[in-house]
Amino acid sequence: MTQQQQKIQERGQKMREQEQKMTQQQQKIQERGQKMREKEQKMGEQEQKMTQQQQKIQEWRQKLREQEQKMTQQQQKIQERGQKMREQEQKMTQQQQKIQEQGQKMRQQEQKMTEQQQKIQDRGQKMRAQEQKMTQQQQKIQERGQKMRDQEQKMTEQQQKI
């Protein structure tokens, strides 16, 4: 083998070694690129998940706000009903008080009427007692009158005999 041939072979060997190194580097770069793409894909999936979760959280917040609004409206209705109930209770109490006052007046009037009736009955009793006395006196007067007429008749009969 000549020196030139040997040099050519050495150069060829070096070239093959460099090619091998270049191929290994290229392979490493491709592997890194693959890993990077996988990471990017994972990141994209995570971002998508995060976006979906964020969307769900917003939907939950919306639902919560709607429920809060409903609760507030219900509470307001309950308060309004309570207010109406209290007003009705107040009216009922006032009406009851008026009825009690009217009942009190009625009882007072009944008492007065009973007292007046008692007075009228007492007067009636006195009147009947006076009537009875008058009747008895009249009867006595009539009896006396009868006796007087009897005596007059006897006197007349005796006088006629004479």
Buried (B, 14 or more C-beta within 10 A) or exposed (E): EEEEEEEEEEEEEEEEEEEEEEEEEEEEEEEEEEEEEEEEEEEEEEEEEEEEEEEEEEEEEEEEEEEEEEEEEEEEEEEEEEEEEEEEEEEEEEEEEEEEEEEEEEEEEEEEEEEEEEEEEEEEEEEEEEEEEEEEEEEEEEEEEEEEEEEEEEEEEEEEEE
